[in-house]
Amino acid sequence: MTTMAEVTATAPASSGATGAAEVRRHELAAFLRHRREHISPEQVGLPRGRRRRTPGLRREEVAHLSAVGVTWYTWLEQARDIQVSVQVLDALARTLLLDPNERAHLFQLAGAVDPTPATTCPSITPAIQRVLEQLEPIPACVQNSRYDILAYNRTYGLLLCDLDAVPAEDRNCLILSYTHEPWRSSIVHLDQTQRLMAARFRATMAGHLGEPAWKMLLQRLRTESPEFRAAWDRHEVGAHRGKRKEFLNRYVGRVAVDHTDMWLGPEAGPRIVTYVPADEESEERLERLHAIALERTPRSA
């Protein structure tokens, strides 16, 4: 069944419309078919089965994994004149395992703006990146109010997981805390952390209820994490504040830090997050972690 989230307009194009939109629709249809046919069922956790004749995934499998109607997705691959929501484009990009360039191409063909953070963020100036580097070996990053990680230094990049290996669109503390096992296993008090983050997210989202990026993040978390759904349904709200945290790092072991937010603008905007070592042992371990990070291949800015 086609839903309002999937299609925002289905009226046929007028005779006076330019051919550019039609060309884009056909390019989008061809791009989706090509990507679907080049992804094996095993890549997305599906059994191959004995009677599979379709190269790659079937249309109904893409529709199911993306939580959209089969008929609607078929129309999309047939270049029908329909408009697609950013939530559905995001789901298709993740189902089809698109890399950042392919994801950008998908949104451009659909005539939509990707609301998720890109690999680089224009609000992160070279000066701010330099500040993060100068703070090392203290782990530090820049986050926005939606918990997107916009920039980080090398020590932070290895504190909870190998953050460089995480796709840019998944570099979000909520997504990582609820769905990414290496990140989750590094948080000593995971249940408490998850519940507090959900409460803070609810409080902050009150000022962004109509924004697609916020709705898309909420929908993804509710879809992918039963733990988040349980925390969200408590309707708890909370404010940001500094606190003691403990992490179990894969390279140097247990680390105790004091979390501090340094706001770059209004409280609801971006902030620099720092993790200052809470004791001498943690300080020594963070220095070792920084040394390990320096030995690795430098990441691109």
ROTI-487198 format. One record per residue (C-alpha): residue number from 0; residue in one letter; x negated, y negated, z. Coordinates in Angstrom, 2 decimals, m for minus. Layout:
// residues N
REC     n   res        xx        yy        zz
REC   NUM     a         X         Y         Z
...
//
This chain:
// residues 301
REC     n   res        xx        yy        zz
REC     0     m      0.00      0.00      0.00
REC     1     t     m1.35     m3.43     m0.91
REC     2     t     m1.65     m5.80      2.04
REC     3     m     m1.77     m9.58      2.30
REC     4     a     m5.35     m9.31      3.52
REC     5     e     m6.33     m7.61      0.28
REC     6     v     m4.53     m9.83     m2.22
REC     7     t     m3.86    m13.51     m1.83
REC     8     a     m2.42    m14.05     m5.32
REC     9     t     m1.18    m11.68     m7.98
REC    10     a      0.46    m13.98    m10.50
REC    11     p     m0.76    m13.52    m14.08
REC    12     a     m3.13    m16.12    m15.44
REC    13     s     m1.55    m18.89    m17.50
REC    14     s     m2.14    m18.96    m21.25
REC    15     g     m4.16    m22.13    m20.84
REC    16     a     m6.65    m20.61    m18.42
REC    17     t    m10.21    m20.44    m19.57
REC    18     g    m11.85    m17.16    m20.44
REC    19     a    m14.48    m17.57    m17.74
REC    20     a    m12.28    m16.09    m15.01
REC    21     e    m11.44    m13.09    m17.15
REC    22     v    m15.10    m12.51    m17.97
REC    23     r    m15.92    m12.64    m14.24
REC    24     r    m13.17    m10.13    m13.45
REC    25     h    m14.51     m7.68    m16.04
REC    26     e    m18.06     m8.16    m14.77
REC    27     l    m16.83     m7.53    m11.21
REC    28     a    m14.98     m4.38    m12.30
REC    29     a    m18.04     m3.05    m14.12
REC    30     f    m20.31     m3.86    m11.18
REC    31     l    m18.05     m2.03     m8.71
REC    32     r    m17.76      1.02    m10.95
REC    33     h    m21.52      1.16    m11.45
REC    34     r    m22.26      0.95     m7.74
REC    35     r    m19.55      3.49     m6.88
REC    36     e    m20.88      5.98     m9.42
REC    37     h    m24.43      5.69     m8.09
REC    38     i    m23.71      6.43     m4.41
REC    39     s    m23.64     10.05     m3.35
REC    40     p    m21.03     11.26     m0.84
REC    41     e    m23.84     12.23      1.53
REC    42     q    m25.04      8.61      1.68
REC    43     v    m21.76      7.55      3.28
REC    44     g    m21.23     10.63      5.42
REC    45     l    m18.76     12.48      3.17
REC    46     p    m18.94     16.17      2.15
REC    47     r    m19.68     16.78     m1.52
REC    48     g    m17.29     19.71     m1.95
REC    49     r    m17.33     22.28     m4.74
REC    50     r    m15.01     20.66     m7.31
REC    51     r    m16.51     17.19     m7.47
REC    52     r    m16.79     16.08    m11.08
REC    53     t    m16.90     12.33    m10.57
REC    54     p    m20.43     10.94    m10.47
REC    55     g    m20.92      9.30     m7.10
REC    56     l    m17.86      8.36     m5.06
REC    57     r    m14.21      8.57     m6.07
REC    58     r    m12.06      5.45     m6.08
REC    59     e     m9.91      6.76     m3.26
REC    60     e    m13.03      7.38     m1.16
REC    61     v    m14.20      3.78     m1.61
REC    62     a    m10.71      2.55     m0.76
REC    63     h    m10.55      4.72      2.37
REC    64     l    m14.01      3.71      3.61
REC    65     s    m13.19      0.04      2.99
REC    66     a     m9.71      0.28      4.60
REC    67     v     m7.89     m0.97      1.50
REC    68     g     m5.13      0.50     m0.66
REC    69     v     m6.10      2.93     m3.43
REC    70     t     m3.77      1.23     m5.93
REC    71     w     m5.18     m2.17     m5.13
REC    72     y     m8.80     m0.99     m5.47
REC    73     t     m7.89      0.66     m8.81
REC    74     w     m6.53     m2.69    m10.00
REC    75     l     m9.79     m4.32     m8.99
REC    76     e    m11.81     m1.86    m11.09
REC    77     q     m9.35     m2.46    m13.95
REC    78     a    m10.11     m6.19    m13.87
REC    79     r     m6.53     m7.11    m12.91
REC    80     d     m5.90    m10.77    m12.09
REC    81     i     m5.99    m10.55     m8.30
REC    82     q     m7.88    m12.55     m5.69
REC    83     v     m9.81    m10.81     m2.95
REC    84     s    m10.24    m11.89      0.67
REC    85     v    m13.72    m12.30      2.11
REC    86     q    m12.90     m9.59      4.67
REC    87     v    m12.32     m7.06      1.91
REC    88     l    m15.42     m8.15     m0.01
REC    89     d    m17.46     m7.66      3.14
REC    90     a    m16.00     m4.17      3.61
REC    91     l    m16.71     m3.24     m0.03
REC    92     a    m20.28     m4.53      0.24
REC    93     r    m20.93     m2.33      3.27
REC    94     t    m19.19      0.72      1.77
REC    95     l    m21.17      0.42     m1.47
REC    96     l    m24.44     m0.11      0.45
REC    97     l    m25.21     m3.37     m1.34
REC    98     d    m28.54     m5.05     m0.67
REC    99     p    m28.59     m8.83     m0.02
REC   100     n    m28.95     m9.73     m3.71
REC   101     e    m26.15     m7.36     m4.75
REC   102     r    m23.94     m8.67     m1.96
REC   103     a    m24.46    m12.26     m3.13
REC   104     h    m23.66    m11.15     m6.69
REC   105     l    m20.43     m9.49     m5.53
REC   106     f    m19.20    m12.65     m3.78
REC   107     q    m20.19    m14.82     m6.75
REC   108     l    m18.29    m12.64     m9.21
REC   109     a    m15.24    m12.76     m6.93
REC   110     g    m15.47    m16.56     m6.69
REC   111     a    m15.79    m16.42     m2.90
REC   112     v    m18.23    m17.79     m0.33
REC   113     d    m19.91    m15.21      1.88
REC   114     p    m19.26    m16.32      5.49
REC   115     t    m21.91    m14.05      7.00
REC   116     p    m25.39    m15.38      7.78
REC   117     a    m27.89    m15.06      4.96
REC   118     t    m31.47    m13.85      5.31
REC   119     t    m32.47    m17.46      5.80
REC   120     c    m30.32    m20.13      7.36
REC   121     p    m30.61    m23.79      6.23
REC   122     s    m30.18    m24.97      9.83
REC   123     i    m33.42    m23.21     10.81
REC   124     t    m36.08    m25.77     10.04
REC   125     p    m39.81    m24.95      9.86
REC   126     a    m40.19    m26.87     13.12
REC   127     i    m37.71    m24.61     14.94
REC   128     q    m39.41    m21.49     13.55
REC   129     r    m42.74    m22.91     14.77
REC   130     v    m41.27    m23.40     18.25
REC   131     l    m40.23    m19.74     18.33
REC   132     e    m43.72    m18.67     17.34
REC   133     q    m45.35    m20.93     19.93
REC   134     l    m43.24    m19.35     22.67
REC   135     e    m44.84    m15.94     22.12
REC   136     p    m45.40    m13.59     23.83
REC   137     i    m42.05    m14.65     25.29
REC   138     p    m39.30    m13.10     23.10
REC   139     a    m37.12    m15.82     21.60
REC   140     c    m34.50    m16.22     18.89
REC   141     v    m31.91    m18.66     17.58
REC   142     q    m28.28    m17.52     17.82
REC   143     n    m25.05    m19.25     16.92
REC   144     s    m21.87    m19.06     18.95
REC   145     r    m20.79    m15.95     17.00
REC   146     y    m23.92    m14.08     18.19
REC   147     d    m25.50    m14.10     14.71
REC   148     i    m29.30    m13.96     15.00
REC   149     l    m30.46    m16.76     12.68
REC   150     a    m34.20    m16.64     13.42
REC   151     y    m36.58    m14.90     15.83
REC   152     n    m40.23    m14.51     16.72
REC   153     r    m42.26    m11.33     16.37
REC   154     t    m41.96    m10.26     20.00
REC   155     y    m38.18    m10.51     19.91
REC   156     g    m38.21     m8.60     16.64
REC   157     l    m39.53     m5.51     18.45
REC   158     l    m37.87     m5.96     21.86
REC   159     l    m34.65     m4.00     21.35
REC   160     c    m35.21     m2.41     17.93
REC   161     d    m37.12     m3.04     14.71
REC   162     l    m35.03     m6.07     13.81
REC   163     d    m36.83     m6.58     10.49
REC   164     a    m35.37     m3.24      9.34
REC   165     v    m31.78     m4.35     10.09
REC   166     p    m29.91     m5.89      7.12
REC   167     a    m29.43     m9.64      7.51
REC   168     e    m25.63     m9.32      7.60
REC   169     d    m25.89     m6.90     10.54
REC   170     r    m28.19     m9.08     12.67
REC   171     n    m25.50     m9.92     15.16
REC   172     c    m25.87     m9.12     18.87
REC   173     l    m22.26     m7.92     19.19
REC   174     i    m22.51     m5.58     16.20
REC   175     l    m25.88     m4.26     17.37
REC   176     s    m24.74     m3.79     20.97
REC   177     y    m21.65     m1.83     19.96
REC   178     t    m22.76      0.09     16.84
REC   179     h    m26.57      0.27     16.52
REC   180     e    m27.99      3.12     18.58
REC   181     p    m31.65      1.95     18.89
REC   182     w    m30.45     m1.47     20.13
REC   183     r    m27.89      0.09     22.49
REC   184     s    m30.40      2.52     24.00
REC   185     s    m32.75     m0.37     24.83
REC   186     i    m30.21     m2.13     27.10
REC   187     v    m30.46     m0.76     30.63
REC   188     h    m27.02     m1.94     31.80
REC   189     l    m25.17     m1.43     28.51
REC   190     d    m21.57     m1.26     29.78
REC   191     q    m21.91     m4.47     31.78
REC   192     t    m23.61     m6.25     28.87
REC   193     q    m20.96     m5.19     26.36
REC   194     r    m18.08     m6.29     28.58
REC   195     l    m19.68     m9.67     29.27
REC   196     m    m20.39    m10.29     25.58
REC   197     a    m16.82     m9.44     24.59
REC   198     a    m15.53    m11.87     27.24
REC   199     r    m17.81    m14.65     26.00
REC   200     f    m16.86    m13.95     22.41
REC   201     r    m13.15    m14.21     23.24
REC   202     a    m13.65    m17.52     25.06
REC   203     t    m15.63    m19.04     22.20
REC   204     m    m13.39    m17.67     19.45
REC   205     a    m10.47    m19.70     20.82
REC   206     g    m11.87    m22.67     18.90
REC   207     h    m12.37    m20.72     15.66
REC   208     l     m9.21    m18.63     15.29
REC   209     g     m8.57    m19.62     11.67
REC   210     e    m12.12    m19.20     10.38
REC   211     p    m12.76    m16.21      8.06
REC   212     a    m16.20    m15.37      9.46
REC   213     w    m14.84    m15.03     12.99
REC   214     k    m11.82    m13.00     11.91
REC   215     m    m14.04    m10.76      9.80
REC   216     l    m16.42    m10.11     12.69
REC   217     l    m13.54     m9.31     15.04
REC   218     q    m11.95     m6.96     12.52
REC   219     r    m15.23     m5.15     11.94
REC   220     l    m15.88     m4.68     15.66
REC   221     r    m12.36     m3.41     16.32
REC   222     t    m12.63     m1.02     13.38
REC   223     e    m16.07      0.39     14.11
REC   224     s    m16.20      0.49     17.92
REC   225     p    m13.65      2.03     20.32
REC   226     e    m15.75      0.56     23.14
REC   227     f    m15.25     m2.93     21.78
REC   228     r    m11.52     m2.40     21.35
REC   229     a    m11.27     m1.36     25.00
REC   230     a    m13.26     m4.40     26.15
REC   231     w    m11.33     m6.77     23.87
REC   232     d     m7.96     m5.51     25.04
REC   233     r     m8.83     m6.50     28.63
REC   234     h     m8.41    m10.16     27.55
REC   235     e    m11.30    m11.23     29.77
REC   236     v    m13.03    m14.56     29.13
REC   237     g    m16.44    m15.69     30.26
REC   238     a    m18.94    m18.53     29.87
REC   239     h    m22.58    m18.42     28.80
REC   240     r    m25.03    m18.48     31.67
REC   241     g    m28.57    m17.36     32.37
REC   242     k    m29.07    m14.00     34.06
REC   243     r    m31.60    m11.28     34.79
REC   244     k    m31.75     m8.56     32.13
REC   245     e    m33.59     m5.27     31.83
REC   246     f    m34.63     m3.55     28.62
REC   247     l    m36.22     m0.19     27.93
REC   248     n    m38.61     m0.87     25.07
REC   249     r    m39.78      2.04     22.91
REC   250     y    m43.39      0.76     22.86
REC   251     v    m44.12     m0.59     26.35
REC   252     g    m41.37      0.75     28.62
REC   253     r    m39.09     m1.07     31.05
REC   254     v    m39.12     m4.88     30.95
REC   255     a    m37.28     m7.29     33.30
REC   256     v    m36.61    m10.78     31.94
REC   257     d    m34.69    m13.93     32.78
REC   258     h    m32.35    m14.94     29.95
REC   259     t    m32.07    m18.67     29.28
REC   260     d    m30.09    m20.57     26.61
REC   261     m    m31.47    m23.84     25.26
REC   262     w    m28.75    m25.54     23.20
REC   263     l    m29.69    m27.22     19.92
REC   264     g    m26.46    m29.24     19.80
REC   265     p    m22.95    m29.05     21.26
REC   266     e    m22.49    m26.09     23.59
REC   267     a    m20.49    m24.14     21.01
REC   268     g    m23.27    m24.48     18.43
REC   269     p    m26.64    m22.78     17.89
REC   270     r    m29.04    m22.19     20.77
REC   271     i    m32.55    m20.93     21.37
REC   272     v    m32.42    m17.79     23.53
REC   273     t    m35.54    m16.95     25.55
REC   274     y    m36.45    m13.93     27.67
REC   275     v    m39.04    m15.02     30.24
REC   276     p    m40.75    m12.13     32.11
REC   277     a    m39.38    m11.76     35.62
REC   278     d    m42.50    m10.19     37.14
REC   279     e    m46.20     m9.61     36.44
REC   280     e    m45.68     m6.09     35.12
REC   281     s    m43.09     m7.28     32.63
REC   282     e    m45.38    m10.13     31.61
REC   283     e    m48.20     m7.69     30.86
REC   284     r    m45.87     m5.42     28.91
REC   285     l    m44.54     m8.29     26.80
REC   286     e    m48.12     m9.31     26.01
REC   287     r    m48.77     m5.74     24.84
REC   288     l    m45.60     m5.80     22.77
REC   289     h    m46.69     m9.06     21.17
REC   290     a    m50.05     m7.50     20.29
REC   291     i    m48.26     m4.57     18.69
REC   292     a    m46.08     m6.96     16.70
REC   293     l    m49.15     m8.83     15.45
REC   294     e    m50.67     m5.56     14.20
REC   295     r    m47.65     m4.84     12.03
REC   296     t    m47.22     m6.18      8.51
REC   297     p    m46.29     m9.87      8.82
REC   298     r    m42.62    m10.39      8.05
REC   299     s    m41.59    m12.90      5.42
REC   300     a    m40.24    m16.21      6.72
//
